Amino acid sequence: MIALFSVVFTAGLYWAAKWCYKHQPKVYLSPLLTVPLFVVVFLLWTHISYESYNAGAKWLTHMLEPATVAFAIPLYKYLNILKKHAAEIIVSVLSGSVAAIISSMIIAQVLHLNTQIVNSLIPRSITTPIAMGLSASIGGIPAVTAVFVIITGLLGTIIGPVLIRVLCIENEIARGALLGTAAHGAGTAKAFEFGSITGTISSLSMIIAALITLCVAPWVISMLLTLF
């Protein structure tokens, strides 16, 4: 019964938050922030365990994986633009992905985090389902990684538009690469607010960032561990 309720409750909270954000597009009303907060408060108030609640809500998490496939539609629509700017996109995303891994390692060293938390922090800049899988494979805690991913996405949707405005970034390719690489799915949702081309580039950047991180993360981690 709790499992069924958790699905309906979470979905209802999301649609309510989405409606509020649509009418008042403020960062503090983002569903990415408000829904988890409401769920946490609800669980604390009702004394329902996370395991019981997640028994149903986990199916919503599993839907992230097939939902990612939907990004193929705008990718196909703007295929010519993607081909034209392929080199710039790949170089930008590669640089951003490596920078994200290195910065995570630096943050971990400064805060003296243990190895398991470090490995949970490394995939913070890629989309949730892939980040959780990578976290598990390198010895991290997937649930903790999901929290880091959400925090990164939120910060990216806040800082990204500010950087775009301050630096006067008018190029849609640059905007999309910035938001998709730095803030994955949340950044891509924000990128579509700038325009369909920006959103498409962001979705492609998000996918490339995930692939690059999967390939280079174990190598970069082993190299950096020898340095620190």
Phi and psi in degrees as a GROMACS rama.xvg file:
@    title "Ramachandran Plot"
@    xaxis  label "Phi"
@    yaxis  label "Psi"
@TYPE xy
-64.1101  -37.2008  ILE-2
-61.2629  -45.9312  ALA-3
-65.3003  -42.4031  LEU-4
-61.6459  -39.8482  PHE-5
-63.9652  -36.8549  SER-6
-65.3917  -50.4762  VAL-7
-63.6472  -43.5036  VAL-8
-63.7935  -45.8196  PHE-9
-64.5725  -45.0969  THR-10
-63.5331  -41.5652  ALA-11
-63.6678  -41.4998  GLY-12
-61.2269  -42.247  LEU-13
-62.7319  -47.3707  TYR-14
-66.1411  -35.4781  TRP-15
-65.0606  -44.7093  ALA-16
-64.9044  -38.1527  ALA-17
-64.28  -40.2075  LYS-18
-63.8151  -44.4578  TRP-19
-63.1559  -42.7735  CYS-20
-66.8561  -34.1254  TYR-21
-64.8305  -38.4635  LYS-22
-87.0494  -25.3504  HIS-23
-135.644  82.0712  GLN-24
-72.4719  65.4534  PRO-25
-101.77  147.326  LYS-26
-58.9431  -40.8674  VAL-27
-70.154  -9.31447  TYR-28
-101.962  6.49902  LEU-29
-59.7718  133.015  SER-30
-56.9941  -29.175  PRO-31
-63.1504  -25.4738  LEU-32
-98.8908  -47.9954  LEU-33
-70.7741  -40.6194  THR-34
-63.4081  -50.2273  VAL-35
-58.9058  -37.9651  PRO-36
-63.3574  -44.2149  LEU-37
-64.6384  -38.9239  PHE-38
-64.9261  -44.0274  VAL-39
-60.5483  -46.7559  VAL-40
-61.5772  -42.1246  VAL-41
-62.5796  -43.9538  PHE-42
-66.1502  -39.205  LEU-43
-66.2356  -37.4393  LEU-44
-72.0185  -40.0385  TRP-45
-92.3167  -10.0384  THR-46
61.611  28.9437  HIS-47
-82.2215  132.702  ILE-48
-71.2208  151.909  SER-49
-60.9275  -38.9329  TYR-50
-61.7754  -42.2486  GLU-51
-66.3034  -43.8442  SER-52
-65.7647  -42.3798  TYR-53
-72.8997  -14.956  ASN-54
-58.2599  -32.3786  ALA-55
-99.7435  -42.3501  GLY-56
-65.4996  -21.4854  ALA-57
-60.6631  -25.6349  LYS-58
-67.7251  -28.1564  TRP-59
-69.1951  -36.6827  LEU-60
-64.3225  -41.2056  THR-61
-62.9983  -25.2643  HIS-62
-71.5565  -13.917  MET-63
-62.1745  -34.8961  LEU-64
-66.0658  -54.5436  GLU-65
-67.6698  -27.0391  PRO-66
-64.4016  -31.056  ALA-67
-60.7459  -30.0588  THR-68
-62.6241  -26.4135  VAL-69
-61.8681  -21.1623  ALA-70
-66.2298  -14.2478  PHE-71
-66.186  -24.3394  ALA-72
-65.4025  -55.7302  ILE-73
-66.1991  -28.2939  PRO-74
-62.6351  -42.4108  LEU-75
-68.0032  -39.4026  TYR-76
-62.5635  -38.0318  LYS-77
-111.743  36.8563  TYR-78
-59.7674  -38.9807  LEU-79
-63.5865  -40.4841  ASN-80
-66.2939  -39.2299  ILE-81
-64.0437  -41.1776  LEU-82
-64.5048  -41.7472  LYS-83
-62.8779  -37.1641  LYS-84
-110.572  23.3445  HIS-85
-58.379  -45.5071  ALA-86
-62.2715  -46.5366  ALA-87
-62.4023  -40.6573  GLU-88
-66.1788  -46.7305  ILE-89
-63.815  -45.1969  ILE-90
-63.0143  -42.4881  VAL-91
-63.8967  -45.9029  SER-92
-68.5245  -39.9995  VAL-93
-60.4277  -45.844  LEU-94
-62.2806  -45.0926  SER-95
-65.5978  -38.1982  GLY-96
-67.4833  -44.9999  SER-97
-64.8324  -40.7371  VAL-98
-61.911  -37.5548  ALA-99
-65.0586  -41.8061  ALA-100
-66.3095  -46.1755  ILE-101
-64.092  -43.2967  ILE-102
-63.5702  -34.5449  SER-103
-63.9306  -41.6814  SER-104
-63.9434  -41.1953  MET-105
-64.8553  -44.3613  ILE-106
-58.8628  -43.2447  ILE-107
-62.8416  -40.3106  ALA-108
-68.9622  -40.8459  GLN-109
-63.7484  -40.1107  VAL-110
-89.1648  -2.02461  LEU-111
57.3973  47.5671  HIS-112
-79.3813  151.064  LEU-113
-75.7501  167.186  ASN-114
-58.7368  -40.736  THR-115
-64.5069  -40.2649  GLN-116
-70.0529  -36.4702  ILE-117
-59.6231  -47.4259  VAL-118
-66.5708  -24.513  ASN-119
-77.1678  -27.8322  SER-120
-81.8405  -30.6387  LEU-121
-52.878  -47.4118  ILE-122
-84.6983  20.5565  PRO-123
-63.0119  -20.5326  ARG-124
-100.425  17.1073  SER-125
-123.029  165.373  ILE-126
-61.1613  147.936  THR-127
-51.0915  -54.4219  THR-128
-61.1043  -38.1969  PRO-129
-72.759  -39.8776  ILE-130
-60.9306  -42.4936  ALA-131
-66.5096  -38.7879  MET-132
-66.4678  -43.4395  GLY-133
-64.9458  -40.788  LEU-134
-57.3995  -45.8648  SER-135
-62.9835  -37.5989  ALA-136
-73.1616  -24.7888  SER-137
-104.812  9.19746  ILE-138
95.0662  18.0105  GLY-139
-92.7693  -173.585  GLY-140
-112.402  107.967  ILE-141
-52.0998  -40.8467  PRO-142
-63.9284  -39.2222  ALA-143
-68.5656  -39.0087  VAL-144
-59.2466  -41.4691  THR-145
-59.4041  -37.4315  ALA-146
-65.8245  -44.3372  VAL-147
-62.8849  -37.273  PHE-148
-63.7  -43.826  VAL-149
-63.2179  -43.9829  ILE-150
-62.4905  -43.9163  ILE-151
-62.3433  -43.0729  THR-152
-62.6777  -42.826  GLY-153
-62.4459  -47.3583  LEU-154
-63.3056  -37.4614  LEU-155
-64.837  -39.0482  GLY-156
-73.225  -19.3546  THR-157
-87.7374  -50.8565  ILE-158
-77.2819  -36.9888  ILE-159
-54.6648  -55.7191  GLY-160
-60.5821  -32.4114  PRO-161
-65.2514  -44.8391  VAL-162
-62.4446  -41.506  LEU-163
-60.7247  -41.0974  ILE-164
-72.6358  -46.2675  ARG-165
-65.8473  -41.3673  VAL-166
-87.7032  1.26544  LEU-167
54.271  49.1458  CYS-168
-82.3126  105.615  ILE-169
-98.9262  -20.5181  GLU-170
-69.8098  125.783  ASN-171
-68.6514  -30.9826  GLU-172
-65.0803  -46.2523  ILE-173
-63.9374  -42.7875  ALA-174
-60.4506  -47.0187  ARG-175
-64.3154  -43.0753  GLY-176
-63.6154  -39.1655  ALA-177
-63.4309  -51.8057  LEU-178
-71.316  -40.4224  LEU-179
-69.6239  -38.414  GLY-180
-74.0529  -41.5916  THR-181
-83.2245  -31.4377  ALA-182
-131.19  17.03  ALA-183
40.6301  -126.64  HIS-184
-63.3758  -41.2666  GLY-185
-64.2593  -40.9255  ALA-186
-66.0216  -35.8075  GLY-187
-66.9056  -41.1606  THR-188
-59.9887  -40.9489  ALA-189
-67.782  -37.6039  LYS-190
-62.1336  -36.6075  ALA-191
-66.2729  -19.4699  PHE-192
-71.5634  -24.4773  GLU-193
-80.5774  -26.2443  PHE-194
153.448  160.055  GLY-195
-66.8891  -35.8926  SER-196
-68.7263  -44.3295  ILE-197
-58.8523  -43.2253  THR-198
-65.0503  -39.0691  GLY-199
-64.863  -46.1268  THR-200
-61.7591  -38.6726  ILE-201
-63.9393  -43.0178  SER-202
-64.8942  -39.9541  SER-203
-65.3378  -42.8558  LEU-204
-61.8889  -38.963  SER-205
-61.8384  -42.7234  MET-206
-67.9886  -45.1619  ILE-207
-63.1186  -40.7521  ILE-208
-59.9053  -40.5279  ALA-209
-64.2547  -44.3598  ALA-210
-64.5571  -43.8204  LEU-211
-63.3641  -44.0686  ILE-212
-63.6786  -40.2615  THR-213
-59.4195  -37.4963  LEU-214
-80.9181  -43.5849  CYS-215
-96.9041  -19.5419  VAL-216
-55.7903  -51.5901  ALA-217
-59.3107  -39.1634  PRO-218
-68.0385  -45.6149  TRP-219
-65.635  -39.9338  VAL-220
-61.1891  -47.8217  ILE-221
-62.8879  -36.7233  SER-222
-68.1517  -44.2744  MET-223
-69.2614  -33.4809  LEU-224
-63.7591  -29.1859  LEU-225
-74.4216  -23.1658  THR-226
-85.2627  -37.1752  LEU-227
